[in-house]
Amino acid sequence: MLGGLQLTRSMATTMQFPYAGLLDALERSDAAVAGVAASALLIPLLKAYRATLQAATDTTLAADELRKFQKYAKPGRPTAHIVQLRQKQAAARQATSIARQSLIKTAAAFVREAGIDVPERMPLDEFIIGWIAGNLPKDVAASS
């Protein structure tokens, strides 16, 4: 507590991206070490996936923080702090939507160039996340 204001966790909390090492190797053009055929479209795909995961983490943190403070809020007009938390949550949700759209856009380009067949009636973002999990090596340090 500082001067009547409670300091809260920053939304900039970083999550562990399981493909960070692979992404670094691809960016350094060291794909032989990574064991993956280098593709110019794989780098933006992994960056978009990382942004999607980070945005989802930020949205979860904002929602948890809002829930914590709303639990004890008095009925009636919301406090300025609750209003700020709602605005933070709305911004986090918007960032999540933008990140998801970016993932879909880069996934469409990647799937088209790589010649990967996407099953019918399956959302492209769900398919590409499953494809990444099944076909790309995760970092050893992140998985332990």
N, C-alpha and C positions, 0 to 999 in steps of 0.2 A: 504494500500500500504506500503510495507516495502522494502526499497532499490531498488525500481523499479520493484519489484515482487509483484504481487497481491496474497494474501493468499486465497485459495479456500476452500470450504467445504470438509471435509473428506468423503471418500466413506464409512467410518465405521458408518455412520448414521444408527441407529437401528430403525427398524420398530416395531410396536406393534403387537406381535403375539397373536391372539385371543384365543389360546389354551394353553398359558403358565402355567396357574394355574392347568389345567388338567394334563399337562406333569409333573409338579412338584409333584403333588399328586401321579401320577403313579410311578414316580421315587422313591418316599418315601414309596411306597407300601401302600398308603392310599387310595386305590381305592373305599372303601366303602363311603368315603366322596365325592368323585367325582361322584358317581352314575353310574359308568361304570364297566362292568366286566373286570377285569385286564387281559391283554394279553401281553405276553412277546414281541410280535411283534408290538404292538401298540406304544410303546415308540420309537423304531427306525423309525416308519412311521411318527410320529409327528415331530421328529427331522429332518427327510428328508424334510417334508413339510415346516418347519420353515426355513431350509437352502434354499429351493427353493424361498420362499417369500423374504428372505433377498437378495439373488442373483438378483432377479428381481428388487428390490429396488435399489441396487447398479448399475445395468445396466442402469436404468432410470436416476439416478443421473449423471452417467458418460456421457450419451448421452445428457442430458440437458446442462451440463457444456461445452461439446464440441460444441454444437449448439450455445451457447452464445458467445463463443470466435470466432468461424468460421464466425459468422454473420458479424463481422467487420474486418476480415482478408483481407489483400491485396492479389490480385491475384498473382500467381507465386508460388515460393517455400514456403512451410509452415514454420512457425517459430518453434523453438525447443519446445516451450510450446504447440503448437497445436499437434506436433508429440507425445509429452508425453501424451496428452489427448486422442489421438487416440489409443495409446498403453494401456492406462488405460481402455478405452472402450472395446478394444479387450479382455483384461484380464477379465473384468466383464462379457462379453458375454460367454467366455469360462467357467467361474465359473457357470453361469446360465445353460449351457448345462450339466455340470457335476452334478449339483444339481438336475436337471430334471431326468437325468439317474439314479441317486441314489434313487429318489422318485419312479420311475417306478420299480426299482429292489426291494425295500422294499415293495411297494404296491403289487407286484406279490406274494411275500412270504406271506404277510398278507392275501390277498384274497384267496390264496390256503389253508392256515391253518384255516381260519375262515369259509371256505365253501361258500363264497359270489359269486353269479353268476354275471359276468360282461356281460352287453349287447353286442351283436355283433356289429361290426363297430363303437365302441366307444373307443377312446384312454383310456388306463388304467389310465394315470395321471389325465385326466379330470374326469373320473368316481370316482376315489378315493377322489379327492378334493370335489366333490359333496357329496360323502358318508360321508366324515368327517363333512362337513357343516350340513348335515341332521341328523346325528346320534350321534355326540359328543357335549356335552355342551360347549358353549363358556364361557370365563371369564366374570363375571358380570362387573368388572371394565373396561375391554377393550371394551365392547359393549355400554357403556354409553357415 
